[in-house]
Amino acid sequence: MAEIKSTMDIIMEKAKNLTVTDEDKKEFAAKEAQNRIRGLFQKYLDGVLSLNQFKTELTAFAEDQKQVAEKELLAECFSAMTVEGDNQPLFEVLERALECDIRPVFSVMDAFLEQQRKERNKKALFLIQALKERGVSGSAVIPNLKADSTWRDYLSDMQERFQGELKTLNLCP
């Protein structure tokens, strides 16, 4: 009777002719660094790691993974940053962990906030006028911009443009 092979035997038999190139090893290491930095960054944002603990973990990366980890961390910070949100934890990572000059971020943010303020005022006036045309007016009428789908679309588009602008900045040494 024929011998029954285990799953492990079949896998080992098929894998014996496979080789891992140096290029593959570099890709594996880069992917590992990206995943690890994402996890550490999330722990920092969740308050599980202090900034000092985060910095310690960042310095523990192997030399061949350090550059990939720092690049991924920068991308994660930019992705998490919002025009109006609380970006202080992100600024701390950029400035203290990655030693970046964050002044250009403030310039971009200020420009977007000013643009948003102008658009908010225009949209509010437009909505007040639309309400007035429907017979709703008075000093107590305050348009709810959050309920307006065109305003939400505008904010979403603005956020994408903001993050795109951040990615063009050269902040870190």
BELWO-V893702 format. One record per backbone hydrogen bond with DSSP energy under -1.0 kcal/mol. NH is the residue of the N-H (numbers start at 1). CO is the residue of the C=O. E is the energy in kcal/mol with one decimal. If there is no record, write none. Layout:
# BELWO-V893702
nh: (NH | NH)
co: (CO | CO)
e: (E | E)
This chain:
# BELWO-V893702
nh: (10 | 11 | 12 | 13 | 14 | 15 | 18 | 25 | 26 | 27 | 28 | 29 | 30 | 31 | 32 | 33 | 34 | 35 | 36 | 37 | 38 | 39 | 40 | 41 | 42 | 43 | 44 | 45 | 46 | 47 | 48 | 49 | 54 | 55 | 56 | 57 | 58 | 59 | 61 | 65 | 66 | 69 | 70 | 71 | 72 | 73 | 74 | 75 | 76 | 77 | 78 | 79 | 80 | 81 | 87 | 91 | 92 | 93 | 94 | 95 | 96 | 97 | 98 | 100 | 101 | 106 | 107 | 108 | 109 | 110 | 111 | 112 | 113 | 114 | 115 | 116 | 117 | 118 | 119 | 120 | 121 | 122 | 123 | 124 | 125 | 126 | 127 | 128 | 129 | 130 | 131 | 132 | 133 | 135 | 136 | 141 | 145 | 147 | 148 | 152 | 153 | 154 | 155 | 156 | 157 | 158 | 159 | 160 | 161 | 162 | 163 | 164 | 165 | 166 | 167 | 169)
co: (6 | 7 | 8 | 9 | 10 | 11 | 15 | 21 | 22 | 23 | 24 | 25 | 26 | 27 | 28 | 29 | 30 | 31 | 32 | 33 | 34 | 35 | 36 | 37 | 38 | 39 | 40 | 41 | 42 | 44 | 43 | 43 | 50 | 51 | 52 | 53 | 54 | 55 | 58 | 62 | 62 | 65 | 66 | 67 | 68 | 69 | 70 | 71 | 72 | 73 | 74 | 75 | 76 | 77 | 85 | 87 | 88 | 89 | 90 | 91 | 92 | 93 | 93 | 94 | 171 | 102 | 103 | 104 | 105 | 106 | 107 | 108 | 109 | 110 | 111 | 112 | 113 | 114 | 115 | 116 | 117 | 118 | 119 | 120 | 121 | 122 | 123 | 124 | 125 | 126 | 127 | 128 | 129 | 132 | 131 | 138 | 143 | 144 | 145 | 148 | 149 | 150 | 151 | 152 | 153 | 154 | 155 | 156 | 157 | 158 | 159 | 160 | 161 | 162 | 163 | 166)
e: (-2.0 | -2.5 | -2.8 | -2.1 | -2.1 | -2.2 | -1.4 | -2.2 | -2.3 | -2.2 | -2.6 | -2.4 | -2.6 | -2.6 | -2.5 | -2.3 | -2.5 | -2.5 | -2.5 | -2.6 | -2.1 | -2.0 | -2.4 | -2.8 | -2.3 | -2.1 | -2.2 | -2.6 | -2.3 | -1.2 | -2.2 | -1.3 | -2.6 | -2.7 | -2.1 | -2.4 | -2.4 | -2.2 | -1.1 | -1.6 | -1.6 | -2.6 | -2.5 | -2.2 | -2.5 | -2.4 | -2.2 | -2.1 | -2.5 | -2.4 | -2.3 | -2.3 | -1.8 | -1.2 | -1.1 | -2.5 | -2.3 | -1.7 | -2.6 | -2.9 | -2.9 | -1.2 | -2.2 | -3.0 | -1.9 | -1.5 | -1.8 | -2.2 | -2.8 | -2.8 | -2.0 | -2.2 | -2.8 | -2.3 | -2.2 | -2.7 | -2.4 | -2.2 | -2.3 | -2.7 | -2.2 | -2.3 | -2.8 | -2.6 | -2.3 | -2.3 | -2.5 | -2.5 | -2.4 | -2.4 | -2.4 | -2.5 | -2.2 | -1.7 | -2.9 | -1.2 | -1.1 | -1.1 | -1.4 | -2.1 | -2.4 | -2.1 | -2.6 | -2.3 | -2.6 | -2.8 | -2.5 | -2.0 | -2.4 | -2.8 | -2.5 | -2.1 | -2.4 | -2.2 | -1.8 | -1.6)
